[in-house]
Amino acid sequence: MKKLVVIGGGINGAGIARDAALRGWKVTLLEKNDFCSGTSWASSKLIHGGLRYLEHWEFGLVRESLREREILLRIHPYNIQPLHILLSVYRYSPHWLTTLRFGMKLYEFLSTNSSLPLHETFTPKQLNAIEPGLDQRKLQGGIAYWDAQCPYPERLVLANLHSAEENGANIFNYHQVIRLTKKDDRIQSVIAKDLIHGQEKEFQCDFVINAAGPWIDEMVNPNEIPSRPMIGGTRGSHIVVPRFADGPRHAIYSNARLDGRPFFILPWLNYYLIGTTDVRHQDSLDELSPSFSEIDYLITETNHCFPAAEINRHSILFSFSGVRPLPYSGKKNPGAITRRHIIMDHAKKDGIANLISLVGGKLTTFRHAAKLCVDSAENKTAGHVTACSTAGNPLWGGEMEHFESFVTYTFSEAHRRWSIDEITFRYLVTLYGTHFKDVLEVADLHPGGFEKICSHGIDLKAQVIYAVKHEWAKTLTDVMFRRMPVGMNTSLGMDACEIIGDIMGGEWGWNEKKKRNEIDGYKNYVTRRLLSHQN
Ligand SMILES: Cc1cc2nc3c(=O)[nH]c(=O)nc-3n(C[C@H](O)[C@H](O)[C@H](O)COP(=O)(O)OP(=O)(O)OC[C@H]3O[C@@H](n4cnc5c(N)ncnc54)[C@H](O)[C@@H]3O)c2cc1C
């Protein structure tokens, strides 16, 4: 069995681990932090073709993304749902309505196998009827079309990791790759530091795939500054605000008045997710937060689009930033840099025969990018490629035809067995798919497992135990942000961290001091990463 080491536990690393494990590789995945704590966490959560890429003539990327959208709707139906988007067009918009109608036809033409409805065009008067809060001044009209949304990318990453593990992969978080040991032109092993226990570990390998997102340049020669970097990342920021009066009833896609850039107001959880910006980023990749000018830009554009919103910095529940791992492209305008993924072969670039790096790519296209990476690894080690099966097999928990019918048909049995109410049941299926049962079985075995964690959400105490026992959760922050969305409730999890600390402490044997450290670490994370707009 050939050994593959995957560096990075974002969406791309997780997708590669799943694909390679399904093809019979012995996979080890190493993530320095927690899974989905990098860029994949900070995205707009759209599973989309990327309408705007058409203006850069990226037809291949749009076609690929639309095909992947359809596959993901099928293999991960509980956490990827169709999203109805209203594109509002103003006289100051960079494109006229007629151009956009043509673009929309092309978009639909490129999505040949789409199961989603076709677009509709609206006059300003019709728009006013369906979106009364939308600014009507200088409005040319609008187009309503369909894409998709993945409300919990963290769970999409976990679904890939579960699937990889079921097929024999070894998955490690808090393992930072610090060195690659080489002999001649080959990497022999990958050295990682276990950041929880402090020791170094060596992982033998036949091949290495570097999927460290914006960090990929650090992996190849960790102590050298690359002469020509692979990545030229740009920072994108979002703000999250509670739903406001006369706010959007659809997802809104518009162009910012200030600079014509694409601008989204998306319904997400019980909030609006508003983004995004696109600015060159040359500072730390590990401590990201939006600048005040990004925050003010997003506030101003929201108030332009929905004049009754009147949001300000105090309206923001939380804000966050991520760095797009875009290919290095000198001084090019950030918006024009391709969102395609590129596989960098280090045999050509650095004389290393068994290493490739994945540069760029989108959340939407991770499955196909993973396929191409594993194809390349197979070609370079065996000279031929075995069949990829990730498009045909449901992702972990996705063994259902359709989310709504699954909920309808399964609820009565679940209610009979566990006396669970429908809202909680639906919520558990959204997070765990068919594995909701595993969580409820954990609840059966633990006194208090069916109790809610706090009054701000519907998460159960059993989910914490499940996260620790079955989902690699090590810290309080892992559980609260990346196993379940307790940290994103209206109190940002402040009323839940004691209880979760107690449950985790019981599982891990934490003493009071360790528990306090975890709670302080969580609060500190929230302040630094989500509330920087308040400083
Ligand atoms: C603002 C914004 C909005 C976006 N919106 C969308 C969208 O709506 N739809 C869409 O399709 N795409 C979107 N994207 C793009 C998408 O989010 C990214 O392309 C994708 O998440 C990249 O995933 P990744 O796995 O390559 O990187 P990451 O998620 O960053 O994962 C890389 C991982 O490598 C780990 N790592 C780094 N160094 C080491 C080391 N030494 N050892 C071990 N591990 C290491 C990191 O901790 C990290 O977890 C958006 C991006 C941004 C920034």
The ligand as an SDF file (V2000), in Angstrom:
LIG
                    3D

 53 58  0  0  0  0  0  0  0  0999 V2000
  -13.4710   35.8670    2.0790 C   0  0  0  0  0  0  0  0  0  0  0  0
  -13.5340   34.5900    1.3080 C   0  0  0  0  0  0  0  0  0  0  0  0
  -14.7360   34.1780    0.7570 C   0  0  0  0  0  0  0  0  0  0  0  0
  -14.7960   32.9920    0.0370 C   0  0  0  0  0  0  0  0  0  0  0  0
  -16.0050   32.5680   -0.4080 N   0  0  0  0  0  0  0  0  0  0  0  0
  -16.0970   31.4210   -1.1030 C   0  0  0  0  0  0  0  0  0  0  0  0
  -17.3640   30.9450   -1.5030 C   0  0  0  0  0  0  0  0  0  0  0  0
  -18.3990   31.5170   -1.1710 O   0  0  0  0  0  0  0  0  0  0  0  0
  -17.4050   29.8180   -2.2410 N   0  0  0  0  0  0  0  0  0  0  0  0
  -16.2760   29.1440   -2.5980 C   0  0  0  0  0  0  0  0  0  0  0  0
  -16.3980   28.1560   -3.3080 O   0  0  0  0  0  0  0  0  0  0  0  0
  -15.0470   29.5430   -2.1840 N   0  0  0  0  0  0  0  0  0  0  0  0
  -14.9390   30.6590   -1.4350 C   0  0  0  0  0  0  0  0  0  0  0  0
  -13.7270   31.0850   -0.9820 N   0  0  0  0  0  0  0  0  0  0  0  0
  -12.5240   30.3060   -1.3020 C   0  0  0  0  0  0  0  0  0  0  0  0
  -12.3710   29.1010   -0.3730 C   0  0  0  0  0  0  0  0  0  0  0  0
  -12.7820   29.4000    0.9290 O   0  0  0  0  0  0  0  0  0  0  0  0
  -10.9090   28.6500   -0.3250 C   0  0  0  0  0  0  0  0  0  0  0  0
  -10.3750   28.5740   -1.5940 O   0  0  0  0  0  0  0  0  0  0  0  0
  -10.7750   27.2880    0.3290 C   0  0  0  0  0  0  0  0  0  0  0  0
  -11.4350   27.2760    1.5660 O   0  0  0  0  0  0  0  0  0  0  0  0
   -9.3080   26.9380    0.5080 C   0  0  0  0  0  0  0  0  0  0  0  0
   -9.2330   25.7400    1.2310 O   0  0  0  0  0  0  0  0  0  0  0  0
   -7.8350   25.0930    1.5840 P   0  0  0  0  0  0  0  0  0  0  0  0
   -8.1100   23.7820    2.1990 O   0  0  0  0  0  0  0  0  0  0  0  0
   -6.9590   25.1150    0.3900 O   0  0  0  0  0  0  0  0  0  0  0  0
   -7.1680   26.1120    2.6190 O   0  0  0  0  0  0  0  0  0  0  0  0
   -7.4120   26.2620    4.1920 P   0  0  0  0  0  0  0  0  0  0  0  0
   -8.8280   26.1250    4.5470 O   0  0  0  0  0  0  0  0  0  0  0  0
   -6.7370   27.5160    4.6060 O   0  0  0  0  0  0  0  0  0  0  0  0
   -6.6590   25.0130    4.7950 O   0  0  0  0  0  0  0  0  0  0  0  0
   -5.2510   24.9330    4.8680 C   0  0  0  0  0  0  0  0  0  0  0  0
   -4.8920   24.3140    6.1990 C   0  0  0  0  0  0  0  0  0  0  0  0
   -3.4910   24.0570    6.2480 O   0  0  0  0  0  0  0  0  0  0  0  0
   -3.1020   24.1610    7.5960 C   0  0  0  0  0  0  0  0  0  0  0  0
   -1.6480   24.3150    7.7220 N   0  0  0  0  0  0  0  0  0  0  0  0
   -0.9180   25.4210    7.4590 C   0  0  0  0  0  0  0  0  0  0  0  0
    0.3730   25.1970    7.7460 N   0  0  0  0  0  0  0  0  0  0  0  0
    0.4630   23.9190    8.1990 C   0  0  0  0  0  0  0  0  0  0  0  0
    1.5320   23.1110    8.6940 C   0  0  0  0  0  0  0  0  0  0  0  0
    2.7810   23.5820    8.8090 N   0  0  0  0  0  0  0  0  0  0  0  0
    1.2650   21.8400    9.0840 N   0  0  0  0  0  0  0  0  0  0  0  0
    0.0000   21.3340    9.0130 C   0  0  0  0  0  0  0  0  0  0  0  0
   -1.0480   22.0820    8.5810 N   0  0  0  0  0  0  0  0  0  0  0  0
   -0.8230   23.3480    8.1730 C   0  0  0  0  0  0  0  0  0  0  0  0
   -3.8660   25.3870    8.0800 C   0  0  0  0  0  0  0  0  0  0  0  0
   -3.9680   25.4310    9.4960 O   0  0  0  0  0  0  0  0  0  0  0  0
   -5.1990   25.2260    7.3800 C   0  0  0  0  0  0  0  0  0  0  0  0
   -6.1810   24.6360    8.2040 O   0  0  0  0  0  0  0  0  0  0  0  0
  -13.6250   32.2340   -0.1990 C   0  0  0  0  0  0  0  0  0  0  0  0
  -12.4150   32.6360    0.3700 C   0  0  0  0  0  0  0  0  0  0  0  0
  -12.3790   33.7950    1.1440 C   0  0  0  0  0  0  0  0  0  0  0  0
  -11.1020   34.1930    1.8040 C   0  0  0  0  0  0  0  0  0  0  0  0
  1  2  1  0
  2  3  1  0
  2 52  2  0
  3  4  2  0
  4  5  1  0
  4 50  1  0
  5  6  2  0
  6  7  1  0
  6 13  1  0
  7  8  2  0
  7  9  1  0
  9 10  1  0
 10 11  2  0
 10 12  1  0
 12 13  2  0
 13 14  1  0
 14 15  1  0
 14 50  1  0
 15 16  1  0
 16 17  1  0
 16 18  1  0
 18 19  1  0
 18 20  1  0
 20 21  1  0
 20 22  1  0
 22 23  1  0
 23 24  1  0
 24 25  2  0
 24 26  1  0
 24 27  1  0
 27 28  1  0
 28 29  2  0
 28 30  1  0
 28 31  1  0
 31 32  1  0
 32 33  1  0
 33 34  1  0
 33 48  1  0
 34 35  1  0
 35 36  1  0
 35 46  1  0
 36 37  1  0
 36 45  1  0
 37 38  2  0
 38 39  1  0
 39 40  1  0
 39 45  2  0
 40 41  1  0
 40 42  2  0
 42 43  1  0
 43 44  2  0
 44 45  1  0
 46 47  1  0
 46 48  1  0
 48 49  1  0
 50 51  2  0
 51 52  1  0
 52 53  1  0
M  END
$$$$
